[in-house]
């Protein structure tokens, strides 16, 4: 670990866990589980605080609904201890892809650069 990496870990949260979060997790955190993306979930001994350490990009939409409910204390037990029943009509969780190459682009969108000619349009001519 170089000096630049050490300094960025102290001051930036978007590069993963900060040094402060790592120390707090080491001292007070109890690991309760891990999701399919490799994000780690922790709580303190009294279960007053719950947090996630992201594997890769720090993006809140990467947290699945099951873990989101546990983080916000909607239910007491984490999904690693108690399976959350899903409805048959529920789709699998997908992170927010806005701004990425995989974002949804409907037909007619500027991202779909195909312009089709129509015969019903005549441009105005001042002559």
C-alpha positions as CSV (number, residue, x, y, z in Angstrom):
1,X,0.0,0.0,0.0
2,X,1.6,3.3,-1.1
3,X,1.3,6.7,0.4
4,X,-1.2,7.9,-2.2
5,X,-3.5,4.9,-1.6
6,X,-3.2,5.5,2.2
7,X,-4.2,9.1,1.8
8,X,-7.1,8.3,-0.5
9,X,-8.4,5.8,1.9
10,X,-8.5,8.4,4.7
11,X,-10.3,11.1,2.7
12,X,-12.5,9.3,0.1
13,X,-15.4,7.0,0.6
14,X,-16.1,6.2,-3.1
15,X,-12.9,4.1,-3.3
16,X,-14.3,1.5,-0.9
17,X,-14.1,1.6,2.8
18,X,-12.2,4.4,4.4
19,X,-9.5,3.8,6.9
20,X,-11.9,5.0,9.7
21,X,-14.6,2.6,8.6
22,X,-12.0,-0.2,8.5
23,X,-10.8,0.5,12.0
24,X,-14.4,0.9,13.3
25,X,-15.4,-2.4,11.6
26,X,-12.4,-4.2,13.1
27,X,-13.1,-2.9,16.6
28,X,-16.9,-3.1,16.8
29,X,-18.2,-4.9,13.8
30,X,-19.8,-8.3,13.7
31,X,-20.1,-9.8,10.2
32,X,-23.6,-11.0,9.6
33,X,-23.5,-11.9,5.9
34,X,-22.5,-11.4,2.4
35,X,-24.6,-11.0,-0.7
36,X,-24.2,-12.4,-4.2
37,X,-22.1,-9.3,-5.3
38,X,-19.6,-9.7,-2.5
39,X,-20.8,-6.8,-0.4
40,X,-20.2,-7.4,3.3
41,X,-22.8,-6.6,6.0
42,X,-22.0,-5.8,9.6
43,X,-23.7,-4.8,12.9
44,X,-22.4,-3.7,16.2
45,X,-22.7,-5.7,19.4
46,X,-25.9,-4.0,20.6
47,X,-27.4,-4.0,17.0
48,X,-27.8,-0.2,17.1
49,X,-25.7,0.3,13.9
50,X,-25.8,-1.7,10.7
51,X,-23.6,-1.0,7.7
52,X,-22.4,-2.4,4.4
53,X,-18.9,-2.5,2.9
54,X,-19.2,-2.6,-0.9
55,X,-17.2,-4.9,-3.0
56,X,-16.2,-2.5,-5.8
57,X,-18.2,0.6,-6.7
58,X,-20.0,2.3,-3.8
59,X,-23.5,2.5,-5.2
60,X,-26.6,2.1,-3.0
61,X,-28.7,0.5,-5.7
62,X,-26.3,-2.5,-5.5
63,X,-27.9,-3.5,-2.2
64,X,-30.7,-6.1,-2.8
65,X,-34.1,-5.5,-1.3
66,X,-33.6,-8.2,1.3
67,X,-30.4,-6.6,2.7
68,X,-31.9,-3.1,2.3
69,X,-34.7,-4.1,4.6
70,X,-32.3,-5.5,7.2
71,X,-30.0,-2.4,7.0
72,X,-33.0,-0.1,7.7
73,X,-34.4,-2.4,10.4
74,X,-37.5,-3.4,8.6
75,X,-36.9,-6.9,9.8
76,X,-34.7,-8.1,12.7
77,X,-32.9,-11.1,11.2
78,X,-30.5,-10.7,8.2
79,X,-31.2,-12.7,5.0
80,X,-28.2,-14.9,5.8
81,X,-30.1,-16.2,8.9
82,X,-33.7,-16.2,7.7
83,X,-34.8,-16.5,4.0
84,X,-37.1,-13.8,2.8
85,X,-40.0,-15.2,0.8
86,X,-40.4,-13.7,-2.6
87,X,-43.6,-13.4,-4.7
88,X,-43.6,-15.3,-8.0
89,X,-44.1,-12.1,-9.9
90,X,-41.1,-10.3,-8.4
91,X,-38.2,-9.8,-10.7
92,X,-34.6,-10.4,-9.6
93,X,-32.8,-7.4,-8.2
94,X,-30.8,-5.3,-10.6
95,X,-28.7,-2.2,-9.8
96,X,-29.5,1.2,-11.3
97,X,-27.9,1.3,-14.7
98,X,-28.6,4.9,-15.5
99,X,-25.5,6.6,-17.0
100,X,-23.9,3.3,-18.0
101,X,-23.7,1.7,-21.4
102,X,-26.4,-0.9,-20.3
103,X,-29.0,1.8,-19.5
104,X,-32.4,1.5,-21.1
105,X,-32.8,3.5,-24.3
106,X,-36.2,3.4,-25.9
107,X,-36.8,3.6,-29.6
108,X,-36.4,7.3,-30.7
109,X,-33.9,8.0,-28.0
110,X,-30.8,10.1,-28.8
111,X,-28.7,7.1,-27.9
112,X,-30.2,5.2,-30.8
113,X,-28.7,7.3,-33.5
114,X,-30.8,5.8,-36.3
115,X,-32.9,8.5,-38.0
116,X,-35.6,7.3,-40.3
117,X,-36.9,9.3,-43.2
118,X,-40.6,10.0,-43.4
119,X,-42.3,11.0,-46.5
120,X,-45.0,13.1,-44.8
121,X,-42.6,15.9,-43.8
122,X,-41.8,18.8,-46.1
123,X,-39.3,21.4,-44.8
124,X,-40.4,25.1,-45.1
125,X,-38.9,26.9,-48.1
126,X,-39.1,30.7,-48.0
127,X,-39.3,31.0,-51.9
